[in-house]
Amino acid sequence: MSSLPFTLDGVFFDLDGTLLDSALDLHGALLELCTEQGIAPPPYERVRPVVSRGSRAIIAAAFPDIDPERLLALVPRYLEIYEASMARHTVPFAGVEAMLAGLDSAGVRWGIVTNKPGFLTDALLPQAVPHWKPAAVVSGDTLSVKKPDPAPVLHACALAGSDPQRSVFVGDDRRDIEAGNAAGLFTVAVRWGYLDGGDPDAWNADLVLDTVDELAALLGVREIPA
């Protein structure tokens, strides 16, 4: 296992597909929208890879030939459906709870940088993981720009009081890695997430990891079981 080239000062994570497995609830909202619109819904396997790209990509999976203006018109209703049931099946990925507890115990500040709209982020975290105490939460509309722009990552570092040059950014999407690299953090791409159909090895991350256990070991908060 590789080690970090610095003393760790902060860790920042994408949310959906990195810390939380939320695809079932995002797909479930799409099923309800399809029922309302009178069309056959796409299978979960088609929707899961695109959920990191947000509501428009999710809706487009069910309406591939839809006019862009009509797609945008469906977004508010989709988000309304999702907000009503967003924590029904959403859970942390296996190992995430122990990893975050390890960071807390070690006194390492950690935060979340997501492109999810703030009203959804602020509603989801207290429902799904009320015991989490991130030092920073930056949503897709916290600033005027979102990932892959580096500004949200740097804003999270500032909120947490962490040095970007001694911090790590972890994500399951190319935009996460682009944002983290541009912000000067050590970047980790993770294979357990949604990946948007991409290959993490092609994203220019500093490291690509397969499991949460490997990430925890890199961060020095838990050994990989024998």
N, C-alpha and C positions, 0 to 999 in steps of 0.2 A: 504494500500500500504506500502510495506517495505521501509526503508530508508537506505541510505548508511552509513557504519560504520566509515566514515572519511569525511573530507572536500575535495570535489572534485577538482582534479588538472588537469585531462585530461580524454578524452573519445576517444576511438578508435573503429572503425567499420570495419567489413567486407563490401565489396562493393555490389556484385551481390547477391540479395536475402535478403539483410539487409537494405541498403540504396536505391539501385536502383532495380526496377523491369525490368530486361533485358531479361527475358525468351522469349518473343515474337520475339525479334530480333535474339537471338541465335537459336531459332527454325526455323525462316525464312531462315537463312543461311543454315540450314540443309535441308530444302525443296529444295533449289536451288541445293545443292550438290547431293541430291537424283535424281533430274531431270537430271543432267549431267550424273549420273551413271546409269540411266535407271531403277531405282527401285522405288517401292511405298514408300512414306515417312511415318514415324510413326506419330500418332496423337500428338498434343501438350500435351495432358494429360500424355502421356508416357514420354515425354522429360523433362517437367518442373521440376520434382523432382530431376533430375540428373545434372542440369546445373551447380550447384556449384562445381561439380567434374571436370569441364573443357571439353576441346574439344574432348578428346578421349572418355570420357563417353557419350557425346552427339552423336558422330558419331556411337558408338557401339549400341546406341538405335535404329539406322536404319539398322545396319549391325551386328546383334547379333552373327553370326557365322563367322565373318571375321577373316582372318589370322592376327595376331598381327602386322606383318611387313606391310601388306597392309593397315591396319588401320592407322599406323603411316605415311604411304605415303600419305594418304588423308588429314592429319591434315593441311599442309600448304595451300592447296586449300580451305579447310573449313574456315580457319582464314582469307584468302584473301577475300572470299565472305562476311564474317561477318564484316570485317573492312570497307568494302565499304558501308554498310548500318546499322552500329551498333547503331545509334541514331535515327532510324526511329520511333520506338515505345517505346524506353527505357525512363522511367520517374521515379522520386522518388516515393516511396511508400507514400500513404496518410499520412500526418502528419509529414513527414520527414523534409520538408522545414521549417515548423514552429519550429520544435525541434532544427534544426541546427542554425536557426536565433536566437533562445533563448540562445543557447550556446555562439554564437558570442556576443550577447548583454551583457551576464553575464561575458564575458572575460574568458570563459573556453576554453582552447585549445582542438581541436579535430583533428583526423586524420583518415586515411584509411589504412588498411592492407589487401591486396587482393592477391590471388594466380594467378590472371589474369596476363598475360605477360605485361611487362612494355610498349611495343609499343602500345598495345591496351588500357591500362589504360590511358596513356598519350594522346591518340587520343579521347577517349570516354568522359572524364571529360569536356574538353573545348566545345565539341559539345552538350552534354546532360545537363550539369549544369555549364555553364561558370561563374556563379556568386559565386560558392562555393569557399571558401578560407581555405582549410584544412592546418593545421600546419605541417602535415607530410603525405606523400603518399609513401607507401612501396608496391611494386608489387612482383609478384611471382619470378621474376628473379633479383630483386634488390640485394639480397644476394645469396650465394651459396645454401641456404636452404629456404624452405617455410613452411607455416603452414602444419602440427601441430607442427613443431619446434617453440620454443618460440623466437628465435632470431629476426624474422621480427617484432614481437610485441615490443620487447625491443628496437629495432632500431627505431621504430616509436616514442616511448616514448623519446628516446634521441634526435631525431630530433625536437620534439615539446617542449623539455625541461620540460617534465612532470615526476613526481615521479611515478613509476609503483605501489608502495604500496598505492597510493592515486588516482589510475586511474581505469577506467572501460573498459573492452573489450566486444563488442557486436557482436554476429554472429548467423547465421542460420544453421550452420553445426557443427558436432561433432569436426572437426579439429580446428574450431575457439575456441571452449571451451577448448580443450586440450592445444592449444597454449597459450591462456590467463591464464589458471591455472598455467602452467609451468613457465610463465613469472611473476607470482605473482600478477596479476591484479584481480580485482573483475569481475567475468564473468557473462554475461547475455545472455541466449539463447532466441531466439525470434521465435514465432510460425508462424509469417506472411510470413516467407521466404520459401525456397525450401526444406530444411530439409533432402534431399537425402534419403527420405523414412524412416528416423529415428524418434525416439521419444526423444525430447529434455529433457524430465524428466529423461532420462537414461544417460545423458551426464556429470553429476556431475558439472553442472553450479551452481554458487551461487544463481541464480534466473532465473526463466523462466517466460517470459511475453508474453501476447497475442497480445498487440497492441502498436503502436507507442505512443499513448497518455499515456499509463502506463509507458513506458520508459521515456518520457519527464517529467512526474511527479516524477519518481525516481531521475532523474538528476536535479530536482528542477527548470526547466525552463518553465513549463506550468502545470496548474492544469487540471485534467481530467474533461471535461464538465459534468455538472449535468444531 
